[in-house]
Amino acid sequence: MKSVKVPAFELFLHEMIPLAKAMGVGVEVSDDRALVLIAPKEQNKNSLNTAFGGSLVSIATLAGYGVVWELMKHADAGEKAEWRIVVKESRAAYRRPVLGDLRAICERPAKAAVEEFKAALDRYGKAKLKLKASVVENGNVAVDVTAAFVVSR
């Protein structure tokens, strides 16, 4: 039997954010370019047998949250994390229904944005990072979520 390593962020989600566990959210990809989260439609469908709008915005928000979480985890490598991440504001645009499983993609921010964010966090003990995540099905964007995440120490 092959051993599968579950990403640290997925473990965190299932332990600390009950909604993510109930939705069946998992990490599909976490690399230098993006974080991709997935969830089965069966646990996230509405009365029309399409993905529930609340689940769509939730998985996209969780993808953005995960990008910030991983950024902070790597920044504090070896140290006990003493920061908090919250969503300050968000906006969702629903473009088309999702008929199958949910898949949210949040690209990593540009290096300059990360440096600016970290400098503000070091200087003020608080910083904001604005990210865009999309729920994509068959190469088509179904939902765009833009959210501002605030990290404080």
C-alpha positions as CSV (number, residue, x, y, z in Angstrom):
1,M,0.0,0.0,0.0
2,K,1.3,3.4,-1.0
3,S,1.7,6.1,1.7
4,V,0.1,9.4,0.9
5,K,1.4,12.6,2.6
6,V,-1.4,15.0,3.4
7,P,-0.4,18.6,3.1
8,A,-0.1,20.6,6.4
9,F,-2.6,23.1,5.3
10,E,-5.2,20.4,4.6
11,L,-4.7,19.0,8.1
12,F,-5.0,22.5,9.6
13,L,-8.3,23.1,7.6
14,H,-9.9,19.8,8.8
15,E,-8.8,20.4,12.4
16,M,-9.4,24.1,12.8
17,I,-12.1,25.1,10.3
18,P,-15.1,22.6,10.7
19,L,-16.8,23.9,7.5
20,A,-13.8,22.9,5.4
21,K,-13.9,19.3,6.8
22,A,-17.7,19.2,6.2
23,M,-17.2,20.4,2.7
24,G,-14.6,17.7,2.1
25,V,-11.9,20.3,1.1
26,G,-8.6,18.9,0.1
27,V,-5.3,20.2,-1.4
28,E,-4.8,19.2,-5.0
29,V,-1.7,21.3,-5.7
30,S,0.5,23.5,-3.6
31,D,3.5,24.7,-5.5
32,D,5.5,27.9,-6.2
33,R,2.7,29.2,-8.6
34,A,-0.6,28.5,-6.9
35,L,-2.6,26.7,-4.3
36,V,-5.5,24.6,-5.7
37,L,-8.2,23.2,-3.4
38,I,-10.8,20.7,-4.4
39,A,-14.1,19.5,-2.9
40,P,-16.7,16.9,-4.0
41,K,-19.9,18.3,-5.4
42,E,-22.0,15.7,-3.5
43,Q,-21.2,17.4,-0.2
44,N,-21.7,20.9,-1.7
45,K,-24.7,20.7,-3.9
46,N,-27.9,22.7,-3.9
47,S,-31.5,21.9,-4.7
48,L,-30.7,22.4,-8.4
49,N,-28.0,19.7,-8.3
50,T,-25.3,22.3,-9.0
51,A,-22.6,23.5,-6.6
52,F,-24.1,25.6,-3.7
53,G,-23.0,29.3,-4.0
54,G,-21.9,29.4,-0.4
55,S,-19.6,26.4,-1.0
56,L,-18.2,28.1,-4.0
57,V,-17.3,31.3,-2.2
58,S,-16.1,29.4,0.8
59,I,-13.6,27.2,-1.2
60,A,-12.3,30.2,-3.0
61,T,-11.9,32.1,0.2
62,L,-10.1,29.1,1.8
63,A,-7.7,29.0,-1.2
64,G,-6.8,32.6,-0.5
65,Y,-6.5,32.0,3.2
66,G,-4.3,29.0,2.4
67,V,-1.9,31.1,0.4
68,V,-1.5,33.5,3.3
69,W,-1.3,30.6,5.8
70,E,1.5,29.0,3.8
71,L,3.3,32.3,3.4
72,M,3.3,32.8,7.2
73,K,4.2,29.2,7.9
74,H,7.3,29.4,5.7
75,A,8.2,32.9,7.1
76,D,8.2,31.4,10.7
77,A,9.9,28.2,9.8
78,G,11.0,26.6,13.1
79,E,9.2,29.1,15.3
80,K,5.9,28.8,17.0
81,A,3.4,30.7,14.9
82,E,2.0,33.7,16.8
83,W,0.0,35.4,14.1
84,R,-3.7,35.5,13.2
85,I,-5.2,35.6,9.7
86,V,-8.7,37.1,9.1
87,V,-10.6,38.1,6.1
88,K,-11.2,41.8,6.2
89,E,-13.3,42.1,3.0
90,S,-14.3,40.1,0.0
91,R,-16.3,40.3,-3.2
92,A,-17.6,37.4,-5.2
93,A,-18.7,37.4,-8.9
94,Y,-20.7,34.3,-9.9
95,R,-20.3,33.8,-13.7
96,R,-21.8,30.3,-14.3
97,P,-23.0,27.3,-12.4
98,V,-20.6,24.5,-11.4
99,L,-22.0,21.1,-12.4
100,G,-19.2,18.9,-11.0
101,D,-16.7,18.9,-8.2
102,L,-15.4,22.2,-6.9
103,R,-11.9,23.4,-7.8
104,A,-10.5,26.7,-6.5
105,I,-7.2,28.2,-7.6
106,C,-5.4,31.1,-5.9
107,E,-2.1,32.2,-7.5
108,R,0.8,33.1,-5.3
109,P,1.3,36.9,-5.1
110,A,4.2,38.6,-6.9
111,K,7.5,38.7,-5.0
112,A,7.2,42.6,-4.6
113,A,3.8,42.3,-3.0
114,V,5.1,39.6,-0.6
115,E,8.1,41.8,0.3
116,E,5.8,44.8,0.9
117,F,3.5,42.7,3.0
118,K,6.3,41.3,5.1
119,A,7.8,44.8,5.6
120,A,4.5,46.1,6.9
121,L,4.1,43.1,9.2
122,D,7.6,43.6,10.6
123,R,7.1,47.4,11.0
124,Y,3.5,47.5,12.3
125,G,2.8,44.0,13.5
126,K,-0.1,43.9,11.1
127,A,-0.4,43.8,7.3
128,K,-3.0,43.3,4.6
129,L,-2.6,41.2,1.4
130,K,-5.3,41.3,-1.3
131,L,-5.7,38.1,-3.4
132,K,-7.9,36.8,-6.1
133,A,-9.1,33.2,-6.2
134,S,-11.2,31.5,-8.9
135,V,-13.4,28.5,-9.0
136,V,-12.8,26.9,-12.4
137,E,-14.6,24.1,-14.2
138,N,-13.4,22.6,-17.5
139,G,-11.1,25.6,-18.0
140,N,-13.9,28.1,-17.5
141,V,-14.1,30.5,-14.6
142,A,-17.3,30.0,-12.7
143,V,-16.7,32.3,-9.7
144,D,-14.1,35.0,-8.9
145,V,-13.4,36.0,-5.3
146,T,-11.3,38.9,-4.4
147,A,-10.4,39.1,-0.7
148,A,-8.2,41.2,1.6
149,F,-6.6,39.1,4.3
150,V,-5.1,40.8,7.4
151,V,-2.4,39.2,9.4
152,S,-1.6,40.4,12.9
153,R,0.9,39.3,15.5
